[in-house]
Amino acid sequence: KKTKKKRVSEIQIVNMSQKPSLEENIGMQLSLSGISCFFAQLTVHWIETTMVRQQLEKEGKIGMLSMAARIVREEGVRSLYRGVLAASLRELSYSSLRFGLYEPIKKTLGATDPKNTPFYKKVLAGLSAGSFAAAVASPTDLLKIRAQGETGIPRSLSVHATEIAYANGATSFFQIFANFYRGVSTTVIRAGLIGATKMATYDETKHRLRMYLGWRDEIAIERYSLQFCASVSAGLALSLTSSPATNARTIIMTSPPGTYSGFTHAIISIIQSRGILGLYRGFAAQWARVAPYALVQFFVWEQLRRVVGMRPL
């Protein structure tokens, strides 16, 4: 009888060890990352609207606060939240994929031990997740940019969607589909850069702080310090690497179809008309958006992970 009980116990232990962890639950990963990104976007949406207007400004350079003041003065406070519905849909689809798939992809690449995971695997995981997310959910990005770049009386999301769908006299399904994926190559490049930079930097910064400063997630003050320092580092790195792609995406998505042949054409056009620093137009607004976005996103994400029993990133 003892031998039988021992075998049953061993079988139970094996079954428990084979049970997938919460980190492997893709549905849970997507849900938590989507919720955290949604709240982060609500926090900084007005800053992003200001940034888009700066990037589209044709009458010379204008500061972030000056542009925000102009929008409020000429169009009202509500205009700072133009496109917020499209932005929310984007966060719950595109952002949930690019951040929620990071850990599953990283594990697929063989990164099972955080202490011995090389940085390049973190970069590859972020790059793959970001690129895939952009390829799938690019239409939500297009709707958001179009709504934010528009002046005058705000129009509904359905109006923008109809306008995009039937642009250039599109009638067939393929033509309508292509219209919604206008600028997708630039969006994929930008999303890949964001994923590779933001997630890898956040992950690596936390790892280095744990290793060199001995900070632990079990102690509240050290846990929050880890999250704060890693979020700020990720935000700064992201702003520096993605600004050229962000400017290219903005002018492609707000210009008539066919104006730019692709990412390279848009980049060359910006340099020719504004100089090399034109690739960083709106950088202050980008940094002002990315820093609080990263702080809110990662803080909410980490708290949600803690509540459901997931390990911290």
N, C-alpha and C positions, 0 to 999 in steps of 0.2 A: 504493500500500500504506500509506503514511504517513497519507494522508487517511482511509482505512478504519479504521486503528488509532485515529486521533484521534476518529472518530465513535463507535466502540465505547467508548472511554474516556469520552466525553461522556455516552453513554447510561448507563453504569455510575454516573457521578456523579449523574445525575438520579434513577436508581433508589434510590441510597443516600439522597439528600435526601428522597425520598418515603416512605422507610421510617418507620413510626410509632415514636415514642420510647417508652421504657419508661413514662414518665409517662402516656402515652395507653393503656397496657395496663391495662384495668379489672380483669382477673383478678389481675394482679400487685399493683395498688393495694389491692384488697380483701384479698388474702392477707396482705400485710405489715401493714396496719392491724389486721386481726383478730388476728394473732399478738401484736403489741405491746399491744393492749388486753387480751388474755387474761392476759399476764404482769402487767400493771398491776393488773387486778382481783384476782388472787391476792394481791398485795401489800397491798391496802387493804380486802379484803372484811370483815374483822373490824370495821373502823371503820364501814363502811356498815351492818352489822347493828346496831351500837350507835346509829347515827344514826336508823335506822328505829324502834328501841325508844324513843328519846327523843321522837320525833314522835308516837308513840302513847301516851305516858305521860299518864295522867289524874289523877295525884295531885300535880300541881305540877311545877315545873321541876326537872330533875336534870342534873348535869354529865355530860360525856362519859365521863370516867374513872370516876366513881361508877357510871354505868350499866354500863360494861364490867365493873367489879368485881362488880356485882350479878349480871350474866348468868353470869359464871364461878362465883360462889359458889353460885347457885341451880340452874344448869343444866349446869355444866361448861365447860371450855375449848372443847370441840368445838362448842358452841352458837354461838360467835362466827362460825363458818363455816357456819351454817345457809344453805341455798339456794345453796351454792357451785357445784353442778352446773348449776342453772338460770342462775346468773350467768355461768358459762363458756359455755353455749349462747348466752346473750344477747350476750356480747362477740364471739363468732365469727360472729354473724349481724347483729344490730342495730348494734353498734359498728363492725364492718368496713364496713358500708354507709355510716354517717354520716360516717366519716372517709375511707374509701377513695374515695368519690364526690366528695369536695371538689375535688380538682384537675381531674378531667374536667369537672365542672360549671363551675368557674371559667373553664376554657379555652373552654367553649361560650359563656360570657357575653362572650367577647372579651378575656379577661385573658391575653394571651400574653407580655407583657413585664413581669416582676416589678417593674422600676423605675418603670413608668408605670401600674401597676394601681391604680385608685381603691379606697379602703377599702370603699365600698358594694358593689362587686362581690364582695369577699371575704365580706362579711356575707351577701349574697344566696346565694352558693355554699354557705356553711355552713348557712344556714337551709333551703335546698332539700334538701340531703343529709340533714340531721338529721330533717326532717319526713317525708321519704320512708322513711327507715330505720325510724322509729317506727311508721308506718302499716303496714309489712310485718311487723315483728318484735315488735309489742306484747305478744303472748302470753308471750314469754320474760321480759319485764319484770314482768308480772303474777305469773308463777310465782315469780320471785325475791323479790318484795316479800311475797307470801303466806308463803313459807317463812321469811323473815327476821323477819316480824312475829309468828310463832307461838311460843308458850311451851310448856314441857313436853317430853316425849320427841319428838325430831325424827322427822318422817315422811318417807317417800320422795317423790321428785318425781312418780312415777306416781300416788300417793295424792292429792297436791295437784291434779294434772291432772284426775283423775276427779272430785274434789269440785267443781272449777270447771266442768267440762263439764256436769254434771247438776244444777247449782244451780237452785233454783226450779222443780224438776220438769221440766227441759228434756228433750225427747225428739227433736225434729226437728233436722236438720243446721243449719238457720238459727239455732235457739235455742242450740245448743251453740257454734256459731261466734260468736254475739253474746256469750256468756258469756266466751269467751277474749279478746274485744276490749273488755271492760268497762274504762272509763277511758281508751280510746284517744285521745279528743280532748285530754285533759290530758297524756297521754304525748307526743302530737304537738307540742303547744305547748311543753312542756318541752324536747323533743329539738330543736325548732327554735331555741329560745333558746340551748341548749348549743352547737349547731352554729355558729350565727351568732356567738356570743360567743367560744367557745374557739378555733375554727380561725382566725377573722378576727383575734383578738387575738394569737395565736401568730405568724401570718404577718406581720402588720403590725409587731409588736415586733421581729422579726428584721430586717425591712426597714429600720426606723428605726435600729436599732443598727449595721447595716452602713453606712448613709448618714451618720450623725452621728459614730460612733466609729471607723468604718473597719475594723470587725472582719470577718475573712474566714474562710470555711469551710475554706480550704486549710491553715490553721494550727490545730493541734489545740487549744491552750488557748483560742483565740478561738472556735473551732467549739463547744466545750463550754460556753463562757461564753454564747454566743448561745442555745444550747438551754436552759440553766439559766434565764437571765433571761426568755426568752420563755415558758417553761413556768410559772414562778411568776406572771408577769403574767396568763397565760391562766387559771390556776387561780383567782386572786383575782377576776378579772372574772366568771368563770363562777359562783362561789359567790354573789356579790352579785346577779346577775341571775336565777339559777335557783331560789333558796331558796323563794320563794312557790309556784312550780309544783311543786317537790319535795314540800313539805308537803301540797299539795292532792292530788297523785298518791298519796301514802302513805295518806291517810285514805280516799280513794275505793276504792283497791284492797284495803284490809283491812276495809272495812265490808260489810255484807250488800248484795246487789244492790238498786238502787233507792233507797238511802239518800240519795244525792246525784244531782241531775239532770245535773250537769256541772261543768266547771272553775269557773265563776263562782259556782255554789251552794256549792262546797267552800271557795272563798276567803272568801266572805261568812260562812260558818259558822265558819271559823277566827278571823276578826276578831271576831265576836260572842262567841265563847266564850273567846278568849285575848288579844284586843286586837291591834292592828296588828303588834306585835312577835312575835305568835304565828306570823306568816308566816316568821319567821327562827328559829323553834325548831329546835334542833339545828345552828345555823350553825357552831359550833366544830367539831362532828364532820364537817360537810360540808366545811369548809375543811381539816380534818385529813385527810380522805379525798381531796379533789380535788387538793391540792397534790402529795402523793407520787404519786397516780395520773397526773397530768399529767407529772411528772418522768420516771417509769418509761415511760409510754406514748410520749412524744415521743423520749426517749433511745433506746429500743429501736427505734422506728420509723425514726429517722434513721440508726442504725447498719445496720439491714437495708437501707435504701435505698442506703447507701454500698456495702454488700457486693455488691448486685446491679447497681450502676452507675447508679442513679437520682440525679438532682440533688437537693440538699437543699431542703427547703421554703423 
